[in-house]
Amino acid sequence: MHCKKILYTALAAGLLVLTGCASKHPLETPLGQSSFQEYLAETRAWIAENRHFVMDDHEKELTYHTPFEIRPAGKTDKGILLIHGLGDSPWTYRDLATKLAEQGMLVRTVLLPGHGTKPADMIGVTSEDWNKAVQEQIDLLKKEVPNVWLGGFSTGGNLAFSQAAEDPDIRGLILFSPAIEIRTKLVELVPFADLFIDWLRKPDKNTEGVLPFKYGTIPLDGLNAFKDTMDDADKALKKKPYDKPVLVMMSANDSIVDTQSLLKIFDKQLTNPNSKIIWYGELPKSKISLSSRIVAKKTFLPSERIETFSHMALTYSPENEWYGRNGKYRYCVNRSTKGYYEKCMAAPEVWYGAYGTVDGDRLFARLTYNPYFFRQLDDIEKVIAAGTTELQPNLILEKVTPIKASH
């Protein structure tokens, strides 16, 4: 009891010094460049100097984490900035970016401060740092094309929405698993825990918490910054309707995002008639399922041994070298049961789904690709065309009766 009293007293005192806690000095990502090419060169050099590499091929690993640009074959008047999620990298968009460029867009990605090197470099980073990095790249993209779109995955979706809500020049949004509402309320405690500790789970000494494409753990400062992006986007979304075209892609079984709550909010607040929600899974039984702007896709796909769709799967092609249908990487971190990871990795065949998916004796790995990836690209192209050329409302909407994902 005495220890608890001390902790509670410390937490209460922490409320008074929330903005005055011990100073933390993050390893700063280079910012303030006058061109995207300068930004790429400086960022790549910075990652090369500071990254804890975990692959034998350092050049390939460096490429995964360096921002990139893909230009279309001909001239274009539209571009998109793609923003990755918490602990992720620009590699999140490698499949998508190539296809968007083929559709005639100038595509760029950004590396959020604290990413690309090792999780410890996120200590001291704030959501303001992330917003600043995104804003700089928006400004540079505006110099190239008159029609600027933003795309974001998870935390990147939060940042994209907050920026677009304040910038009338942004033509529209493409959002993958935006993390504006999440399933756990424990995130509310992060600012207080952050006063006393840097980590909930310290990085492994050998890898320093680094995986080939992302981080395996996040310091509390990173979680705190994420919470701020969530709060900012939530406030902007509920403050007033957003009237530019938006395409939202979410999974009914997302283990992180409270997609059921977001579905209702988006259906109400995204008022442009060309906005659309692609819902992977069974729609909730409510009047919202009657909305012509919501298209449900079946996610129980036994021919591919897929039971549900995960938070992370939506941006990756089935042809992805690592995460695809025949990819080199099997993501077996799916349950906390002792020995489950080893069984999953050793099994000749597994099923795939969202984190925590359980169905009898089946072994489940995380689904890391989107079987509807190429159909999803068509939806993206139609929404962007509507927002850029101002087509008549509803001409782009896919007339599909929602499919129940039951089996």
C-alpha positions as a printed NumPy array, in Angstrom:
array([[  0.   ,   0.   ,   0.   ],
       [  2.795,   2.384,   0.912],
       [  4.393,   1.938,  -2.512],
       [  1.061,   2.563,  -4.205],
       [  0.59 ,   5.788,  -2.246],
       [  4.024,   6.957,  -3.322],
       [  3.213,   6.152,  -6.96 ],
       [ -0.16 ,   7.915,  -6.847],
       [  1.418,  10.942,  -5.197],
       [  4.099,  11.   ,  -7.863],
       [  1.487,  10.762, -10.613],
       [ -0.472,  13.629,  -9.101],
       [  2.672,  15.715,  -8.854],
       [  3.41 ,  14.792, -12.424],
       [  0.227,  16.535, -13.52 ],
       [  1.732,  19.804, -12.347],
       [  4.949,  19.335, -14.249],
       [  3.663,  17.662, -17.398],
       [  5.315,  20.229, -19.61 ],
       [  8.365,  20.59 , -17.438],
       [  9.646,  17.053, -17.091],
       [ 13.262,  16.113, -17.564],
       [ 14.528,  17.315, -20.913],
       [ 14.969,  14.777, -23.675],
       [ 16.991,  15.462, -26.776],
       [ 15.911,  13.373, -29.768],
       [ 18.272,  12.543, -32.577],
       [ 16.863,  15.052, -35.042],
       [ 15.881,  14.005, -38.555],
       [ 17.234,  16.591, -41.007],
       [ 14.532,  19.14 , -41.888],
       [ 14.276,  22.526, -43.591],
       [ 15.487,  21.57 , -47.079],
       [ 14.563,  23.732, -50.063],
       [ 13.875,  20.796, -52.404],
       [ 12.693,  17.204, -52.17 ],
       [ 15.935,  15.976, -53.733],
       [ 17.923,  17.719, -51.012],
       [ 15.615,  16.203, -48.399],
       [ 16.168,  12.707, -49.819],
       [ 19.949,  13.04 , -49.925],
       [ 20.285,  14.411, -46.391],
       [ 17.803,  11.947, -44.903],
       [ 19.442,   8.936, -46.556],
       [ 22.87 ,  10.021, -45.274],
       [ 21.432,  10.575, -41.799],
       [ 19.843,   7.107, -41.691],
       [ 23.037,   5.472, -42.978],
       [ 25.029,   7.103, -40.191],
       [ 22.616,   6.412, -37.329],
       [ 20.667,   3.24 , -38.141],
       [ 21.125,  -0.004, -36.254],
       [ 21.145,  -2.405, -39.205],
       [ 19.694,  -5.906, -38.806],
       [ 20.035,  -7.218, -42.377],
       [ 23.249,  -8.276, -44.093],
       [ 22.335,  -6.11 , -47.076],
       [ 22.648,  -2.616, -45.598],
       [ 21.9  ,  -0.89 , -48.894],
       [ 18.581,  -2.663, -49.287],
       [ 17.645,  -1.986, -45.67 ],
       [ 18.587,   1.657, -46.107],
       [ 16.307,   1.874, -49.138],
       [ 13.373,   0.508, -47.133],
       [ 13.591,   3.406, -44.669],
       [ 14.546,   6.278, -46.949],
       [ 11.757,   8.502, -48.308],
       [ 11.294,   8.225, -52.052],
       [  9.646,   9.846, -55.045],
       [  8.096,   8.183, -58.1  ],
       [  7.223,  10.402, -61.047],
       [  4.653,   9.48 , -63.694],
       [  5.724,   8.879, -67.284],
       [  4.241,  12.148, -68.539],
       [  3.397,  15.57 , -67.186],
       [  0.925,  15.728, -64.329],
       [ -1.047,  18.295, -62.375],
       [ -1.643,  16.112, -59.314],
       [  0.515,  14.638, -56.579],
       [  0.162,  12.794, -53.304],
       [  2.222,  12.733, -50.116],
       [  2.034,   9.382, -48.31 ],
       [  2.594,   9.346, -44.533],
       [  3.574,   6.124, -42.743],
       [  2.399,   4.9  , -39.345],
       [  3.938,   4.734, -35.882],
       [  7.147,   2.685, -35.939],
       [  6.807,   2.077, -39.674],
       [  8.749,   3.319, -42.69 ],
       [  8.151,   4.713, -46.192],
       [  8.403,   1.097, -47.408],
       [  4.754,   0.784, -46.304],
       [  3.861,   2.459, -49.604],
       [  6.297,   0.89 , -52.059],
       [  3.602,  -1.226, -53.766],
       [  0.988,   1.502, -53.732],
       [  3.301,   4.312, -54.874],
       [  4.364,   2.47 , -58.011],
       [  0.76 ,   1.941, -59.058],
       [ -0.317,   5.515, -58.252],
       [  2.51 ,   6.83 , -60.43 ],
       [  1.258,   4.581, -63.238],
       [ -2.114,   6.298, -62.777],
       [ -0.42 ,   9.632, -63.475],
       [  0.382,  10.964, -60.018],
       [  3.595,  12.425, -58.646],
       [  4.085,  10.302, -55.528],
       [  6.246,  11.189, -52.542],
       [  6.747,   9.754, -49.075],
       [  8.042,  11.276, -45.857],
       [  9.999,   9.851, -42.911],
       [  8.566,  10.957, -39.575],
       [ 11.162,  12.178, -37.015],
       [ 12.386,   9.415, -34.722],
       [ 11.93 ,   6.743, -37.375],
       [ 14.356,   4.959, -39.686],
       [ 17.218,   4.418, -37.246],
       [ 16.278,   2.763, -33.92 ],
       [ 13.396,   3.144, -31.437],
       [ 15.544,   4.937, -28.849],
       [ 15.832,   7.847, -31.288],
       [ 12.116,   8.488, -30.797],
       [ 12.675,   9.532, -27.18 ],
       [ 12.013,  13.26 , -27.045],
       [ 10.054,  13.363, -30.31 ],
       [  6.629,  15.054, -30.294],
       [  3.623,  15.183, -32.583],
       [  4.661,  18.76 , -33.383],
       [  7.878,  17.353, -34.872],
       [  5.858,  14.997, -37.05 ],
       [  3.472,  17.721, -38.168],
       [  6.38 ,  19.99 , -39.035],
       [  7.987,  17.314, -41.213],
       [  4.693,  16.656, -42.995],
       [  3.986,  20.359, -43.491],
       [  7.396,  20.923, -45.077],
       [  6.772,  18.156, -47.601],
       [  3.279,  19.445, -48.379],
       [  4.769,  22.863, -49.112],
       [  7.409,  21.359, -51.411],
       [  4.811,  19.273, -53.251],
       [  2.611,  22.338, -53.785],
       [  5.487,  23.927, -55.694],
       [  5.371,  21.016, -58.162],
       [  1.641,  20.416, -58.732],
       [ -1.583,  22.391, -58.17 ],
       [ -3.627,  19.404, -56.98 ],
       [ -2.185,  17.951, -53.774],
       [ -3.603,  14.898, -52.02 ],
       [ -2.565,  13.325, -48.733],
       [ -2.494,   9.63 , -47.899],
       [ -1.893,   8.091, -44.52 ],
       [ -1.748,   4.726, -42.784],
       [ -2.763,   4.516, -39.103],
       [ -0.92 ,   7.372, -37.319],
       [ -0.128,   8.763, -40.759],
       [ -3.867,   8.908, -41.404],
       [ -4.304,  11.   , -38.259],
       [ -1.62 ,  13.43 , -39.392],
       [ -3.077,  13.616, -42.899],
       [ -6.575,  14.39 , -41.65 ],
       [ -5.41 ,  17.08 , -39.213],
       [ -3.369,  18.779, -41.931],
       [ -6.195,  18.636, -44.473],
       [ -8.745,  19.977, -41.99 ],
       [ -6.665,  23.166, -41.689],
       [ -5.532,  23.468, -45.309],
       [ -8.234,  24.197, -47.92 ],
       [ -5.702,  23.633, -50.725],
       [ -5.568,  19.877, -50.034],
       [ -7.828,  18.264, -52.653],
       [ -8.687,  15.131, -50.696],
       [ -7.525,  12.188, -48.588],
       [ -6.717,   8.493, -48.99 ],
       [ -6.75 ,   6.853, -45.54 ],
       [ -5.727,   3.303, -44.602],
       [ -6.716,   2.088, -41.12 ],
       [ -6.73 ,   5.637, -39.672],
       [ -6.179,   5.408, -35.91 ],
       [ -8.461,   8.247, -34.811],
       [-10.395,   5.996, -32.411],
       [ -8.67 ,   2.991, -30.823],
       [ -9.965,   0.007, -28.892],
       [ -8.041,   0.493, -25.644],
       [ -8.45 ,   3.396, -23.234],
       [ -5.057,   2.691, -21.652],
       [ -3.507,   5.179, -24.065],
       [ -4.947,   7.894, -21.801],
       [ -2.385,   6.884, -19.153],
       [  0.622,   7.267, -21.435],
       [  1.343,  10.965, -20.687],
       [  1.579,  10.204, -16.967],
       [  3.69 ,   7.058, -17.304],
       [  5.953,   8.986, -19.664],
       [  6.941,  11.248, -16.788],
       [  8.696,   8.395, -15.013],
       [  9.79 ,   5.767, -17.54 ],
       [ 10.944,   5.724, -21.16 ],
       [  9.751,   2.239, -22.105],
       [  6.947,  -0.19 , -21.361],
       [  9.049,  -2.881, -23.047],
       [ 12.741,  -2.204, -23.494],
       [ 14.335,  -3.117, -26.834],
       [ 16.311,  -6.31 , -27.263],
       [ 20.029,  -5.558, -26.834],
       [ 21.013,  -7.297, -30.054],
       [ 18.451,  -5.721, -32.38 ],
       [ 17.786,  -2.537, -30.348],
       [ 14.115,  -3.051, -31.228],
       [ 14.733,  -2.809, -34.981],
       [ 13.064,  -4.999, -37.612],
       [ 13.948,  -4.873, -41.329],
       [ 10.964,  -2.655, -42.261],
       [  9.803,  -1.145, -38.981],
       [ 10.366,  -0.939, -35.23 ],
       [  9.537,  -3.849, -32.939],
       [  8.943,  -1.641, -29.912],
       [  8.11 ,   2.008, -29.278],
       [  9.222,   4.279, -26.402],
       [  6.551,   6.055, -24.383],
       [  7.38 ,   9.363, -26.045],
       [  6.336,   7.812, -29.349],
       [  3.081,   6.546, -27.854],
       [  2.493,   9.96 , -26.322],
       [  3.031,  11.631, -29.696],
       [  0.646,   9.123, -31.273],
       [ -2.003,   9.96 , -28.67 ],
       [ -1.659,  13.633, -29.569],
       [ -2.199,  12.878, -33.274],
       [ -5.26 ,  10.832, -32.359],
       [ -6.699,  13.618, -30.196],
       [ -5.98 ,  16.284, -32.825],
       [ -7.596,  14.308, -35.64 ],
       [-10.573,  13.327, -33.49 ],
       [-11.162,  16.958, -32.55 ],
       [-10.873,  18.109, -36.174],
       [-13.183,  15.34 , -37.415],
       [-15.924,  16.09 , -34.884],
       [-15.584,  19.883, -35.005],
       [-17.05 ,  20.254, -38.474],
       [-17.826,  18.112, -41.533],
       [-15.03 ,  17.583, -44.057],
       [-16.304,  18.363, -47.558],
       [-13.429,  17.184, -49.783],
       [-13.392,  13.654, -51.28 ],
       [-12.043,  10.994, -48.921],
       [-11.487,   7.284, -49.456],
       [-11.253,   5.338, -46.194],
       [-10.211,   1.68 , -46.012],
       [-10.755,  -0.169, -42.721],
       [-11.038,  -3.713, -41.397],
       [-13.955,  -4.766, -39.212],
       [-11.502,  -6.928, -37.248],
       [ -8.768,  -4.327, -36.775],
       [ -7.162,  -5.17 , -33.419],
       [ -5.989,  -1.59 , -32.832],
       [ -8.543,   0.815, -34.298],
       [-12.148,   1.004, -33.105],
       [-13.361,   0.858, -36.681],
       [-17.022,   0.369, -35.715],
       [-17.045,   3.767, -33.98 ],
       [-15.136,   5.39 , -36.83 ],
       [-17.55 ,   3.986, -39.401],
       [-20.427,   5.94 , -37.843],
       [-18.384,   9.127, -37.471],
       [-17.01 ,   9.011, -41.006],
       [-20.418,   8.307, -42.527],
       [-21.733,  11.443, -40.805],
       [-18.772,  13.832, -41.084],
       [-17.384,  13.049, -44.545],
       [-19.983,  14.976, -46.496],
       [-18.584,  15.028, -50.031],
       [-20.843,  12.842, -52.217],
       [-17.753,  11.281, -53.786],
       [-16.332,  10.122, -50.465],
       [-16.329,   6.378, -50.009],
       [-15.619,   3.826, -47.279],
       [-14.295,   0.373, -48.123],
       [-15.146,  -1.883, -45.205],
       [-13.304,  -5.195, -45.067],
       [-15.634,  -7.504, -43.177],
       [-19.235,  -7.752, -42.059],
       [-21.057,  -4.464, -41.556],
       [-22.66 ,  -3.774, -38.176],
       [-26.42 ,  -4.331, -38.131],
       [-27.637,  -0.739, -38.248],
       [-28.976,   1.835, -40.669],
       [-25.374,   2.681, -41.542],
       [-25.204,  -0.523, -43.578],
       [-27.719,   1.044, -45.978],
       [-25.377,   3.9  , -46.912],
       [-24.563,   3.843, -50.625],
       [-21.086,   5.206, -49.844],
       [-20.044,   2.151, -47.836],
       [-18.943,  -0.963, -49.697],
       [-18.259,  -4.119, -47.693],
       [-15.839,  -6.764, -48.91 ],
       [-15.917, -10.382, -47.828],
       [-12.867, -11.275, -45.736],
       [-13.343, -14.997, -45.117],
       [-11.384, -16.338, -48.084],
       [-10.727, -20.055, -47.44 ],
       [ -8.95 , -20.545, -50.762],
       [ -6.215, -18.245, -49.402],
       [ -6.598, -19.447, -45.792],
       [ -7.685, -15.944, -44.741],
       [-10.156, -15.565, -41.869],
       [-10.043, -11.819, -41.158],
       [ -8.159,  -8.708, -42.302],
       [ -5.489,  -7.121, -40.102],
       [ -4.693,  -3.489, -39.319],
       [ -1.474,  -3.593, -41.339],
       [ -2.523,  -5.525, -44.451],
       [ -4.315,  -2.898, -46.521],
       [ -1.376,  -1.184, -48.265],
       [  0.509,  -4.291, -49.415],
       [  0.135,  -6.107, -52.721],
       [ -0.27 ,  -9.907, -52.901],
       [  2.876,  -9.731, -55.045],
       [  5.004,  -8.049, -52.357],
       [  8.401,  -9.731, -52.043],
       [  8.281,  -9.949, -48.244],
       [  4.651,  -9.597, -47.145],
       [  2.789, -10.955, -50.183],
       [  0.913, -14.183, -50.853],
       [  4.206, -16.033, -51.376],
       [  6.337, -13.589, -49.397],
       [  9.53 , -14.406, -47.537],
       [  8.237, -13.159, -44.177],
       [  5.642, -14.883, -42.004],
       [  4.369, -12.561, -39.251],
       [  3.727, -15.052, -36.442],
       [  3.398, -12.504, -33.626],
       [ -0.334, -13.154, -33.348],
       [ -0.936, -14.43 , -29.816],
       [  0.858, -14.185, -26.498],
       [  0.459, -17.909, -25.749],
       [  3.791, -19.499, -24.826],
       [  5.299, -21.425, -27.715],
       [  2.762, -20.138, -30.249],
       [  5.339, -18.184, -32.246],
       [  7.612, -21.207, -32.642],
       [  4.718, -23.463, -33.699],
       [  3.515, -20.895, -36.212],
       [  6.959, -20.432, -37.738],
       [  7.578, -24.173, -38.004],
       [  4.188, -25.096, -39.48 ],
       [  4.206, -25.932, -43.211],
       [  0.874, -24.141, -43.574],
       [ -0.987, -21.551, -41.484],
       [ -4.098, -19.394, -41.701],
       [ -4.034, -15.593, -41.734],
       [ -5.968, -12.89 , -39.953],
       [ -5.956,  -9.912, -37.635],
       [ -3.913, -10.033, -34.433],
       [ -5.567, -12.352, -31.933],
       [ -7.682, -14.29 , -34.445],
       [ -8.689, -17.683, -33.008],
       [-10.585, -20.496, -34.725],
       [-10.291, -23.977, -33.25 ],
       [ -6.863, -25.569, -33.614],
       [ -5.787, -23.455, -36.579],
       [ -2.481, -21.62 , -36.332],
       [ -2.759, -17.976, -37.359],
       [ -0.123, -15.59 , -38.656],
       [ -0.876, -11.915, -39.195],
       [ -2.315, -11.142, -42.625],
       [  0.303,  -8.927, -44.282],
       [ -1.203,  -8.288, -47.727],
       [ -4.51 ,  -7.21 , -49.219],
       [ -6.162,  -9.725, -51.584],
       [ -8.259,  -6.819, -52.935],
       [ -5.205,  -4.623, -53.527],
       [ -5.75 ,  -4.147, -57.264],
       [ -9.494,  -3.498, -56.933],
       [ -8.658,  -1.029, -54.181],
       [ -6.364,   0.791, -56.621],
       [ -9.313,   1.284, -58.964],
       [-11.3  ,   2.85 , -56.117],
       [ -8.406,   5.167, -55.286],
       [ -8.114,   6.25 , -58.917],
       [-11.849,   7.011, -59.149],
       [-11.962,   9.079, -55.957],
       [ -8.878,  11.067, -56.971],
       [-10.342,  11.638, -60.444],
       [-13.542,  12.947, -58.873],
       [-11.679,  15.277, -56.556],
       [ -9.28 ,  16.549, -59.199],
       [-11.601,  16.991, -62.164],
       [-14.773,  17.707, -60.17 ],
       [-16.945,  15.063, -61.768],
       [-20.659,  15.076, -61.046],
       [-21.487,  13.592, -57.641],
       [-21.945,   9.841, -57.342],
       [-20.668,   9.041, -60.839],
       [-17.699,   7.27 , -59.32 ],
       [-19.508,   5.196, -56.734],
       [-19.414,   1.468, -57.147],
       [-22.976,   0.172, -57.114],
       [-22.377,  -2.89 , -54.974],
       [-24.628,  -4.505, -52.414],
       [-22.598,  -4.893, -49.198],
       [-21.356,  -8.445, -48.721],
       [-21.62 , -10.101, -45.347],
       [-18.317, -11.666, -44.346],
       [-19.837, -14.627, -42.584],
       [-18.964, -18.226, -43.228]])
